[in-house]
Amino acid sequence: MRNKLLLRLETAGTVIVFTIASLLHFIYRLSPNVLTSLFGAVNESVWEHIKIFTIAYLFYGFIELLWARPLLKRFVAAKTAGVIAQGIFIPLTYYFYTFFTKKPVLIVDLLIGFSAAIVGFLVSYKLYCSEREIEKYFLTSVMLLFLVLMSLLCFSYFPPQAEIFRDVITGEYGVVPKNIDIGAFALSGIKNIDLL
């Protein structure tokens, strides 16, 4: 009975998480402040897209926990695996297709986001319902979730200079400055500056 309710919630969750992540994608742009920068995408990097889907997934996971009341330790371990699967799926698929297209394609990015939500829920549900004793990884899962959340929040402001953190539009890292020198971008050949 509990697993059937969880399956219904996980199925509905794919659409809900995609919707929440879509809202988080624009929240910082609509209202740039410290709070929205913690939860919303501060630029168009792959990392920020991982961030919004992870936050949406974990928020919905909390709703599932309250509603379905699954076995806590199994649920946390399964959700952690879902977060990791989702976080790996997004960059792998993005970099695979842009290797061929040489630039992002909006419809493909949307499909990747929706598919990432499906992957996260599929992994977590299958693990939760499996015969494996995943509850023994509860403390490890809690520590991993803490590290994931801290890195998501910190790397918006202090990103390493790696490709995954680079804004695909401006070439900048982290929070993009409010007063961008559009002329500098024009001279460097970057087009489509629509941040302001």
N, C-alpha and C positions, 0 to 999 in steps of 0.2 A: 504494500500500500504506500509506504513512505517513498520507495523507489519510483513508483508510478507518478506520484506528485512531483518528485524531483525531475523526472524525465520531462514532464510537461513544462516545468519552470525552465529547464535548460533549453528546451526547444524554443520557447517564447523568448528566452534570453538572447538568442542570436540577433533578433530584430531589435530588442530593447538596448542591448549593448552597442550595436551599430548606431542607433539613434542617439544615445547618450554621448558616444565618442564624437559623432558629428557635431553635436552642440558644443562639446568641449574644444573642438577644433577652432571654433570661431569666438569663444567667450573672451579670450585675452584680447583679440583684435577689437572686439566691441567695447570692452571695458578694461583697458590695460592698467593693472595694479598688481600688488604682490600676491593677493589671494587668487586672482584668476591666473596668474603665471604659475602658481603651484599645481593647478589642476588642468589648465588649458594648454594648448600648443602655442608656444611663444615664437615659433618659426616653422618653416616648411621642411625641416629635417626629418629623416627617417626615425630618429630617436624620439622626436616629439610625437610622432604618430604611434610609436610603441607606447609612449606615456599615456596618451588619451585612451587607447584601447585597454591598457592595463588598469587604469583608474576606473573606467566604466565597468570592466569585468569584475573587479573587486567590489565595487559598490553594489552591483547586482548580486554578487555572491553573498554579500551581507544580507540583502533582502531575502535570498533563498534560505539562508541560515535561519532567519527569524520565522519565515513562513513554513518551510517544510520540516524544520527541526531535524536535520540529518544527524548522524553520529559525528560529533564535533571533530574528533581527531582524524577520522577517515576523510571527512569533508575538507578540512584544511589542507591535508596532504594532497588530496586530489585536485583542489583548486590551485595549489602551488604549481603542480605539474601542468595544469591548464595555462597558467600565467606564463610559464617558461616556454611551453609549446607555441603559444601565441606570439611571444616575444622573439622567437627564432623564426617563425613562419613569415612575419612581416618583412624583415630585411632580406631574407633569402629569396622570396618571390619578387620583391621590388628590384633588387640588384640583378636578378636573373633576366627579367623582362627588359629593364633599361639597358642591359648590356647589348641588346639587339635594337631597341628603339632609340637609344642615345639620349632620350629625354622622357620625363614622366608623362603618362597619358591618364587624364582624370578618371575615365570610366574604369580603367584597369586598376588604378589606385583604390577606387571605391569597391571594386570586386575583391581586391586583396583584403581590405578592411573587413568586409562582410565574411569572407572566407576565414580570416583570422579568428573572428568570434566563433564560427562553427568549429574550427580546430580546437580552440580552448575548451569549449563545452564538451566536445566529443571526447577529448583526452580525459577531462576531469570526471565525466559521467562513467566512462568505461573503467577507469581506475577505481572509482567509488564502488561500483557494482562488482568488481572483480573479486576473486578469491584471495588475492594478495593481501598480506598483512601490512598495509600502507600506514596504519595508525602508529606504527613504531617510528615513523619518520615525522611525527607531529612537531617535535621541538626543532628539528632541522628545517622543517617547512616554515615554521614561524620565523626563524632567524633569516631564512632566504627571503621571505616576504618583506621583512623589515629592511634587508639590504636592497632589495629591488625598489621599494618605495623611497628609501633615502637617496638612491642613485637617480631615480626619476626626478625627484625634487631638486637635488643638488646640481645635476648636469644641465638643467635649464639655465642656471646662472654661471656655473663653472664647468663648461664642457671641455673635454679633451679635444685637441685639434685633430680629430679623426673624421673620415668621410661620413660616417653614420650620424655625426652631430652637425654637419654642415647644412645650412639652409640652401635648398636647391635653387632658390630664386636669387638671393643676394650673395651667396657664397660666404655669409657671415656665420658665426657660431653663437649659440645661446640666445639670450634676449637681444633682439635686433634693436639698435638705438632708434629713438623716436624721430630724431632729426637726421635722416640719412642724406648723405651727399649724393643726390641723384646724378650729378655730373660725373662723379668718380666712377659710378657704375656704367654710365654711358661710355666713358672713355675705355673702360675695361671690356666692353663688348657685351655686357649683361643687359638683356632686354626684359620687358614686361615687369617693370617695377610698379606694383600696385599695392604697396603696403600702407600707404597713407590715406 
